[in-house]
Amino acid sequence: MPPITLTIKPNDQRPEVTRMQKALISIGATIADAELAHAGAEGRYGPTTQNAVAALRRRFGLPTEDENGDPVLDFDAPLGRLLHVAAAAEEGSSAALQTAVRESFAAIGIPPGDSSERSWLARYAVIARDFTTARKIVGPPPGTIFVISSIVNESPGQPPAPELVNPENYYTFLYDYVARSTVRQWVKEGLNPKQ
């Protein structure tokens, strides 16, 4: 099921609230029974659900207050995408987590404006061992051009199949596609996803 990408306001009562509550409970939140779905009525975005959403915002380092200092009560699309991934991570299935990360990243549409959300999605992609999606999420550092095609230099001194001659080196040889000094500079400047 795709992530919740619409805005949910306090006291809304709709199917998306029920989905949100189930996901919040799956990651350890406690929600009052009066707010949960029952007998044909959908869940209500009441005070205990709002508290669970505020805790989720803190967990992901998202703003809990607006520019006026008032609490952010709405459940929005970035939080919906992160909740979708966090709930999948709780299942313990790498395949489910990979799917959730890809669905959440696809739901962003245009390049994300919030680097915190992007950073968390990339972390979850790495946890799921989906390094290709992690690279897509993070993207290259600003002003960097990555060479995506390989250049093959056929030297007469190079064995045609080095993995046959030295099988132990086939998977352990380190190729410097980007100079290590450049990578160190990126880390120093904070261009890598934050911990």
N, C-alpha and C positions, 0 to 999 in steps of 0.2 A: 504494500500500500504506500503511495507517495507521501512525502512530508506535508504537514499542514502549512499552507503558504498564505492563508488569509489572516487578517487581523481579528482577534477575538477581544472584545471589550468586557469589563466587569459586568457580571450578572447575565451575560449572554447564555442562552440555553439552545444548543444545537448539536448535531452529530459530531462536529469537529471538537467540541468541548469534551464529549465522551471519549473520543480517540486520544485527546491530549491527556485527560485524566488517567486513562489506562497506561499510557506511556510513562507518565510521571510516577505512577504507582510501581511500574516495573523497574524503575531506577531508585526506588526506596522512599518516595514521598508518602505522606499520610494525608488523606483527604477525608473530610467529614462525610458520613453516609448521606446526610441530607442534600449534599451537592452532587452525589453520584447518580447515574442513570437508574431509573426504576420504573417498572410497570408502564411502559410506553412513553415515558418522559426522558428526554436526553439529559445529560449532565449539565450542571449550572456552574458558571465561572464565578464562584463565590469566594469568601474570604480565605478558606483553607487552600483552595486551589490557587488563589492569588499568592499566598505565602509560598507554596511549592514552586510557582513560577519565579518568584523573587529569588528563592534559593538557587534555582537553575541559572538565573542571570548571574548571580554571584559566582557560581561554579565555573561558568565560562568567561568571567571577566567582562560581561556586558554591562552597560550602564543600568543602574537601578533607580537613578533619579534623572529628571529632565533638567534643562538649563535653568529652570526656576527653583530647583531643589525639591520639587514634588516627586513622589514615587512614580516610577513607570509601571503602570498596571496592565497595559495592553499586552497581549501575547501576539507577537509579530512573526513575519516570515523567517527572518534570520534565526530566531529562537526555535521556530518550528522545525527548521532544517537540522539544527543542532540536537534537538530533542529526538528527532527521528533516528539520528546516528547513535546517540547515547543509548537509546532503548535497544537498538540492534546489537550494540556492543555487549549489553547485559545478557543477551541470548547465548553468547559464547560461541557463536558460529561465525567463522571467518567469511564464509560465502554470504551470509546474511549481512554482515558488516560491510563487505565490499559493495553489495547491492545498495544498501542504505546510503553509503558515501556517494556512490555514483548518482543515485536519485536526488540526493540533496544538492550536489554540485550542479546537476542538470537543471534543477529548479531555480537556480540563481539566474540563469539566462545570460545576461551580459556579465562581463567581468565584475566580481564583487567589489563593493566599495569598502567594506569593513574587513580590514586585515585580520582582526581577531577571529572572525568567523572562518575565514579562509585558513588561518593557521590551525584551528581546531579540526576542520575537515581534513586537512593534510595529515595531521597527527593520527586521526582515526584511519585514514587510508594506509598509512604506514603500519599501524597495528594490524590491519587486515592483510598486510603484505601486498598491497596494490600500489606499487611504486610508480607505475605509469600515471595513474589518476592523481597521486600525490604531486607529481611533477606538474601536471596540468593545473591543479588547484593553485599551487604556489606560483607557477610561472617563472620565467627568468627574472633576475634582478633588473631594475630599471637601467636602460642604456646598454644592456648586454645582448650580444647576438650569439646564439648557439649554432654551431655547424651541425646540421642534422644528417648530412650524408657523410659516409666514410671515404677516405682516400686510401686506396690500396697501392702500396709501393712494392712492386714485385722485384725484389733484389735477388740476384743469383745466389747470394750467400744464405738466404732465408729458406729453410726447409718448407716444402709445399704444404705439409700438414704438421705444424709444430706440436699439436696435441698428441700426435703419435710418438714423436721423439721424446717429449717431456710432458707426459700426461698430468703430472702434479702441478705444472705451471699453467695449464690451460684455463683453469677457473680462478687461479690466484694471482695472475699477472695483473698489475695495476696500470691501466692506461690513463694518461693525463690528458683528457680531452679539454680540460680547463686547467690552467696553471695553478699549482697549489698556492702560490703567492696571491693569486686572484681570489681563491676561495677563502684564504685567511683574511684578506681585506674585507670580503663580504661579511664574514662573521664579526670582524672588528666593528664594521659600520652597522651591524644589526640587521642585515638584509635577509638573514635566515629566519624561518618561523620561530617565534618566541616560545620559550618553554612554558 
